[in-house]
């Protein structure tokens, strides 16, 4: 299916046991280079909202995967916005091969965040609170640090603030980009993942949700990353994690790391957190990478930290 056809798709991808947030709508807006991008908005349950929670998904993820989290935030009094990043979900892809997890530079993601919030100005009550996972955590941190968006508090789950990439691999990434192979897979697609042996969650029902949604709408699927994605990730992390820039983030921050992390560098969480002026950093025992898709017991620990963050921020 062509991206021009995808941009006209109305409504949500629906599967059993995954109701959308109450009174939610899909909106389309324009990103960098005129790309058609998709977002979800939903109002607060309260006559006087506490503000807006901006949900920033991770790589391969999409709006519908975060319906449960969005409903929980609605119950806490927040309006909601969730983005399909450029090149993900039903937003316009960057390459003809839709399966490639590609980005030219993280400024494309950050511009989408800024453009989406600008397009919704007047529909999203202040204050803004960021809730960002994994790659979304790299995007949100960079956008906040560079003053592209203004939020009053930020919560991160397993943020991608460092990658387990050694110097030899960094050289290969540089070489591939220099040779014009940025658009090539860094690793070829393999067989479908099975729950047994997965490294993102202990909760099989929540793990299965993403598969059910992709079965319902195969165009949601995204494969392995390109050399360009890896290079762009290293570029933004080298820029954003500088101590001087981090010290300028003068808002309350909550960071939840997973004790059984296999995808991002947990040591980077501690390095970043120590330079943020108002940061609480916890490691959740028994959690794998996708903390918000984990078991109820793990998720409750995140929500306890989030609620404490809101008290600190007086939201």
N, C-alpha and C positions, 0 to 999 in steps of 0.2 A: 504494500500500500504506500502511495506517495505521501510525502509530508504535506503537500497541499491538500490532500484528502483528509489527513489526520487533523489538520487545523480546523476542519469544519465539524469534527466529531462533537456531538453535544452530550452533556451529562457525564456521568461517572461510569467507570467499569465496575460492575456489581457482581458480587459472589455472595453465597450464603454466609451468614454470621459475620458480616462486616458492614454494618450500617454506616452510612455517611453521617457526618456531624449534622445536627438539626439545622434546617433551613440553609443548607450549604448550596453554593452556586459555583459553577466553573466560569472563569473569565479568561479571555485571551488578551495578551498585550504584546508589544513589540520590543524585542531585544536588540543587541548590537547587530549591525548589518541587516536590520529589518526582519530578523528571524521571528517566527510566530511561536510564542511561549504560552504555556498553560499554568494557571494558578487556581486554587480553591479558596474561597472565602466563606466564612460562616460567622453569624453574630454571637454575642454573649447571651447566656440565659438571663442575665440580670438587666433590669431596666436601666441601671447605671453601671456600665461595664467597668471592670478593673483596668482594662486596656486591651491590647492586641498581642497575642502570641504568634511570633513568626517562626514557623517550623521549617527548618533547613535540612532536607534529607541527605543521606549519604549517597555514595556512588552506587549505581544500578537501581536506586530506589525511585519511588514515584508517589504521587499524592495519595492514592488509595491505601497504600501500606500504612499510612499514619492516621487513619480514621479513628482508631481506638484512642491514640494519644490526643487527637484533636477533641474528641468528646470529653475526655477527662479534663482538658483545659477549659472547655466550655463550662463544665460543672464547677470549675473554680472561678468562673466569672469572666473569662476572657473571650473576646472575639478571636477568630483564627484566620491566618493566611498560610497556605502551604504551596510551595513552588515545585513544578517540574523543571529542573535545570535544563539549560540548552544542551541538546544531545542526549537527553534522558526522558523517560516516560513518554508522553505524547507531545512534548515540545519538539520543535524542529531539530532534526539531527544535523551534525556538522559535516558528515561524510555520506557518500552515496551508499556505502555499506552500513546499514543501520545497526549491525551487531557490534561495531567497534566502539569501545569505550574511549572516546577521544575528546580532547579540548585543545584549542590552540594556545590559550593562555588563561589564567584564572581571572583576569580582568573581564573576560566574557561572562563568567559566572557572577562576578561581583556587579557588573553592569546590569545583569538580569535582575538581581535582587533590588538594586536601586530603581530601575525602571518599573518593576512591578509595584513597589511601594508608591512611587510617584503616580502611577496610573490609578491607584486605589486611594489616593489622597482624598480625605473627606468621608471615606467609607470605613476606615479603620480607626477606632478610638485610641487615643493616647492614654497612658504611655505604652511604648513598644517594649516587648520582652522577646529576646531571641532564644529559641530552643533548637539546638543544632547537633547533628550526629555526624561523626566520622568526617568524610570529605566536606559535608555541610559545615562542620566545625572549622575547617580551614578557610572556607569562603566567608563565614560569619566573622571570624576573628580578623581577617584581613580587611573586610568592609568596615568593621567597627574601628580598628586601629587607624585606618586611613580616612576616617570621618566621612565615608560614603553614605553611611546610614547612622542614625542616632537612636540608640536604645537605652533604656534605663536600667536594664539588668540582662544578664546573659547566662544561660545554662548550656552545658556541653556534655554529651555522652560520647565517650571513646573518641575524642576529636583527633583528626588526622593532622597532628602538629609535628609529626616526624614519621619517617618510613624506615623500615629495617633494610636499608640499602647501603652496601659497603662501597668503598672507593672504586673497586674494580667495576662494579655494576654502574656506578655513576659515570665512569669513563665510557662504558658501552652506550649508555643513554645519550651522552654528549655526541659520540661518534655517529650514532644512528640519525640523530637530528641533523648533524653536519652533512651527512650523506644524502639528505632529502628523504629519509625514511620515517619521518614523524607519523605518517598515517598508517604505518604497518603495525600489526599486532606485535606487542612485546612478548606475548605467549599465545600460542594457538588455542582456540577453544577445545575443551575436553568434554568428556561424558558428563551428563547431568549429575549434579550433586545429589547425594542421598542424605537423609537425616542422620543416619548412623555415620559418624565420622565428620559431621559438619563442625565448623569452628566458630559459628556466630551466635548460637543460642541452645539452651537446654530444653526449650519449650517447643514440642513438635507441632502443636496446633498453630502457633504464631509463625513457625518456620514454614509450614505448609501454605500459609496465606499468600505469600508472594508467588508461589508456584500456581496456586489456584487462579490468581489474578492474571498471570501471564497466559495460562491456558485459556482464560476467557477473552483475552486480548493480546495475542502474540506480539503485536507491535510494541508492547511495553518492554520487551526483553532487551537486555544489554549484555554483551559479552565481555571478554577480557580487555584490558587497557592497551592503548597504543604507546609507542615510544614517545610520541608527542605529549600524551597525558602524563607520563612519568616525568618528563622534563619540565612541563609546566608546573607540576606539583612541587618538584624540588625548587624551582624558581620562586614560587610564592612562599614556601616555607623558609627559604633563606632570607627573604625580605621581611616577613611578618614576625618572625620569632626573635628579632633583635631586641635586646633589653630596653634600649631607649624608647623604642616605639611602644613596647608593651607597658612601660611605666606611664604612658599617656592615656591608658584605658582606665578612666577614673569612674568606673561603675562597679557595683557588686557582681561577682562572677562565681558560678558554681561549676566545678569540673568533676565528673564521675568517670573514673577509669575502671576497666574490667580486670579482675584478678587473673582470668584465663585468656588474656588478649593474645591473638595470633596474627593480627593484620596491621595494626599501627604500633608505633613505638611508645610504650608507656613512660619511658624515661623522659621523653619530650614533654609529657604532661607536667611532670615535676619541674622541669627547667622553665617552662613558660609560666607556670603558676607562681613561682617564687618572685617573678618580676611584675606580676599584676598587683596593683596596690590593694585591692579588696577582693581577694580570692579565697574560696574554700575548696579544697581538693580532697576527694575521698577515693579510695579504691574499694569497690564492692566485691566482697568475697563470693565466689561461686558464680560470677558473671562472665559470660563470653562477650564478644564484641558488640552485638546488637542489644544493648541494655534495655531499650524500650520494647524489644520483642522477646524479652526473657520471661522467666517464670514470674508469677505474681509476687513471690517473696523478694526477688531481685528488683522488680519494678517498684515495689513499695519503698525500697531504700532510695531509689532515685527521687520519687515524689516527696519523700521526707526532706531531702536536700533541696528540692525545688521550692517547697513551701517555706523552708527556712530562708532561702534566698529572697523570696517575696517579702518576708517580714523585715529582712535587712534593708531591702530597697524601699520599704514603706509603700508597697503597691497592693 
